[in-house]
Amino acid sequence: MPAPQGDATAPAAAAGAAAPQARAGTAGPTAGSIWLLFIGLMLAMFMFSLNQTILATALPTIVGELDGVDQMLWIQTGFMLSSTILMPAYGKLGDQLGRKPLFIFAISVFLVGSIVGFFAQSMPVLITGRIVQGVGGGGMMILSQSIIASVVPARQRGKYMGIMGSVFAVSSVAGPLIGGWLTEGPGWRWAFLLALPLGLLAILATVFFFREDPSTRTGEHGVDVFGLALIAVFTSAVVLVAAWGGTQHEWTSPVILGLCAAAVLSAVAFVLVELRVRTPIIPMELFRDRNFTLASITGILLSVGMFGVISYMPTYLQMTHELSPSVAGLSMTPLMAAMLIVGTTVGFAVSKYGRYRRFPIIGMAIATAGLVLLSTLHVETPMWQIMIWLGVFGTGLGLAMQQLVLIVQNSFPVSMVGTATASNNYFRQVGGTLGMSLVGTLFTSRLMSNLEEGMRGLPADAGDMGSANQLTPDLVAHLPEPLYDLVVHAYNDALVPLFLWCAPLTAIAFVTSMFIVHKPLATKNEPNAPARATRERLAED
């Protein structure tokens, strides 16, 4: 049984007292305006999620052109890292100051990073553009979910969250597919310019269709600068350990041990700071709610496997199955279709019946099975079998992902929904960043080791494949047979076993999701509705 929310409901009570008066002279949003706003939010979320996957099929070409295979993981990880660090700040500031201006600001920053990426002529500049994109992208994701939560009651929110979840499903295939098409056509740089029209449409939808209710703001002022700085230190240290450990530095080297110490010390310091500051960026009161804690743990564990698969599977298919970038992206369709169909269906079912607890549990079990199946792949595996296994994994993701967000949002009043959503998504993004970094680091190091060991075993007249940092799918396809076999088996043996390593994490997530308790979904967007529902449930117990 979750503990009472305690002081967490105090701001909500004050907001609730003022809410009737604030709403008395303001007409509520119409169904039409909500859907038009929702389209704008979907565009923003699509931009964010698309940029997690659009470069997946272009990575081999990008790193080959810019001479940076050894820096490949930072193209994806830099984006994830910067967006993750700032998510809690966006959520807290949105609750304090209002979500509308902050949302427009986040989209604008994202567009600036896209322009930098388009003109990049070196890996450092490209990675810088990705980091700037992430600075804006973190706000786009968090504020999209917070905005829809501020205008739609929890009971009706399931269908919206289900559709929002489908955005990630669509982007998981559309991203690699579009990236592959652009790589084969006008060039991978044009992937960055796609954000411009989408971003402008999202800004216009927000300006014209989002009428923010002032009563949903906490009324607090001030930024938890120390808390944000400690989050940055902790997140960066964890990601650098995952990225450098065992590759650029030994696990027992002073650098890695120092980073581990920095992560532990910054985490302890963060908790102490958050317990004392007036406006904590992640209030410790959130963890008094069992569902928040369990949903966050479950999300972290699921994200490790999800981003590990989505980020590197298209590269694997290009190198081991001789697929073009666009076909490799299209091969991810089963994962997308399963997430889209299952996630949307579950969302509408939750809105109709109000029951949601069983879906994450089933989803974790199926996702675990999907990872185990993907770990059995080899160079000779037929494509139809690979696509079925991807569909199994996508089914698990569709059942669980957005329901975890709904579970968190339903546990807190509207005045805290931004902070709660951002905090939960922060932990999920940490999991995703770790998954991307760990899988990317292990994949790269194992690949380089496999290639070096394989080259030593070949006869002297086998030929030369050139620098491993400059391998592209086209170059590999034209290698003589001994070298070709070496490269494709090196890619397979470097990546596929890592999926099995991720399976125990989703198995643990299956266990944690079983302890989530059902709370009635609020039918009105009153600032203290979730708190009242919790008290009613406790009274019934």
Buried (B, 14 or more C-beta within 10 A) or exposed (E): EBEBBEEBBEBBEBBBEEBEEEBEEEEEBEEEBBEBBBEBBBBBBBBBBBBBBBBBBBBBBBBBBBEBBBBBBBBBBBBBBBBBBBBBBBBBBBBBBBBBEBBBBBBEBBBBBBBBBBEBEEBEBBBBBBBBBBBBBBBBBBBBBBBBBBBBBBBBBBBBBBBBBBBBBBBBBBBBBBBBBBBBEEEBBBBBBBBBEBBBBBBEBBEEBBEBBEBBBBEBEEBBEBBBBBBBBBBBBBBBBBBBBBBBBEEEBEBBBBBBEBBEBBBEBBBEBBEEBEBBBBBEBBBBBBBBBBBBBBBBBBBBBBBBBBBBBBBBBBBBBBBBBBBBBBBBBBBBBBBBBBBBBBBBBBBEEBEBBBBBBBBBBBBBBBBBBBBEBEBEBEEEEBBEBBBBBBBBBBBBBBBBBBBBBBBBBBBBBBBBBBBBBBBBBBBBBBBBBBBBBBBBBBBBBBBEEBBEEBEEEBBEBEEBBBBBBEBBBEBEEBBBBBBBBBBBBBBBEBBBBBBEBBBBBBBBBBEBBBBBBBEEBBBBBBBBBBBEBEEEE
